[in-house]
Amino acid sequence: MSQTSNHADEHVEQSSAIESEFDLIKELSDRLKGSGISDDSIKLINDAFEYARQKHDGQKRKNGENYIVHPVNVALIVAEYTNDVDAIMAALLHDTIEDTDATAEEITDQFGEQTCRLVEGVTKLGKYALASMEDRQAENFRRMFLAMANDVRVIVVKLSDRLHNMRTLHHLRPEKQQRIASETLEIFAPLANRLGIGKLRAELEDLSLKYLDAEAYQHIDENFAHTRDSRKRTINYVIEKLGGQLTNIRVEAKIKGRVKNHFSIYRKMKDQRKELKDIYDISAVRVIVEEEKDCYAVLGLVHNTFAPIPGRFKDYIAMPKSNLYRSLHTTVMGPLARPLEVQIRTQEMHDVAEYGIAAHWKYKESGGSEAKNDEAHVEEGLSWMRKMLEAQDDSDSASDYVQLVKLDLFRDEVFVFSPKGQVVDLPKGSTCVDFAYRIHTEVGHTCSGAIVNGKIVPLNHLLVNGDIVEIIRRKNAQPRLDWVHFVRTQTAKNRIRQWFKKHKRDEHEANGRRGLETELTKAVFDEVVKNGELLTIVSEMNYDNLEDAFVAIGYGELNLTRVVNRVKKLRTVAEQEDVLAQIKKFQKHRIKGPSGQKAPIPPLAGMLYNLARCCTPVPGEPIVGAVTRSRGVMVHQEDCQNLNHVTTERKMELYWAEDVELYHETHTVRLEVHVIDRVGVMKDILANIAETHTNVSNLRVKVNNDHTAFLELTVDVSNLPHVDRVKTAIKRIPDVIGVKRQQFRTGKAEQ
Ligand code: MN
């Protein structure tokens, strides 16, 4: 244990006499006047006292004193560490918001926003009853306090509050004494240490020990008394040996004896399993010099005069501790051949050891003007605090590395409580569901709601420092897959996914898949799965893979229509691009035809195209193109049923050249003729067609039961007027019931 101890040799006995608040506030004013604080500031402080006194009027402490005595004592302690007027006012007011009808507005109004923020900070920290807890919990609490405090002055006021409560702990019931003492030892003393306020730490530790192990405390105390004389002799011996030499090298130095605090002796006994009589370095010598370079000069002198014990020299000047403690430590062979620890430091280093961060203010204060810049002030405190948080405690064990890494992430954490006061640390951005899963997997699986600070909130509610979180559970509740979108912790994410893997996942997956297949048609579904389009879409919706998305659709958390619409939209875009690409490609194919002949379908001039066989369009009739993937533009009759299967993007407006009469190319067309089935009718029809100079290339007959028949005629024509002439010729025969162009369905447009 290398932490320095800064305890005064003499212990101040706590007086149990009733104190007067007016004497105390006078003492405070006098002390502040002495340290050069302006009259205006002192008036403000007196106003704060008067305000708090009236608010607490009628309230008594356990020992019968007026309650206001406590805040004034706290202010006196704070004033030992800082002249910051806001902090001192906050100390006077620190219990008003919690325990009286005072409001934040009122305090802001009368004493400023800064003071109010400090009071609120202290109030917030006071809200948590900290039960005795295991180490890890304690560390969490300490970190939470720092995270919540925001302003280091809040911690200084809080520590001072605690110190005064510890000094007056004897008024409370023994169980309460135990609880408060162990909490002080576990939370507040280490906090003081982290902020480098050694003086406060030592007193908090000793007061705690007094209640936690009264016998040991007594034993150490008596020993201190017994050895006082011999310690004095040791100091005098050292002064005698060093004094003259110091004058020779012209170094001004104060040499003082000191005892370690009770608690650090106690801890040493425990750690080293030693009896008190076997611990030699109860006392130590401290040399205070003026300048840093003097420290090393004195060190040389000490080592020349007394035999140094190897391995015990530590240079905390070159390598300050993380709480900014600086000093030289060495252990030498002292009188009676007993090891004697010597600490060498400047007055400033000493103040930093005693007052930590507050010493920093002191030095600022004395050099600076009254009208200090509040923001700069706070910022300095914060950067100090961060510096201390970034490095870590005083021990150098390997496990510290882990601590260090953890503290690096400190600002990304939030600390919240279970209703029983358990602290849970979570990454920033965590929700009630993260909390539930952190408590227990089963709690996560069955959580159905949450209450934060007494209010019902949605499960995706973001948690902040200090929230008290209660999870509402239902026996039959089940996790929802969409939770993975808002949970922050990987643990929660994994647990939710695992649950779905285990429970009904297969069923949900099958349902989801089936739903998509039905909506998109199997063909489209297969295609978008194969070409990766579907994966792209579900990734945009935060699903890592198709299976998860199917499960989510099946489970109902992912809307099926939403996915289908996205697929359709994506395909439309893809198709338009595809069509453009195809058209470009087809334009490269030159149609072979008689040279000099004009294009019969001007929009397709020079392009690859085919006339669809399903409807066999002929020049002169309305036509529409369907862009295929490989066979050019398929030209259909406008009313061809197969066009129903062609998406709008693939359709192309077409028209025949106006002078189609001039084209003599032949087109094959099928005509369906409905006739009364009599002998010789077919011959008559063929004769009439022949009159129109039209070639019939195929003929099929289908006889019906009702004495009629269908003739399917395949004829070669050059254009629509030609078709009409053929049709008219056929219709001239009385036995013909009707003639129409034949179309057949392909199920899809020819592609
Ligand atoms: Mn208090």
Residues whose N, C-alpha, C, O or C-beta is under 5 A from the ligand:
A	BS01	MN	D95 D161
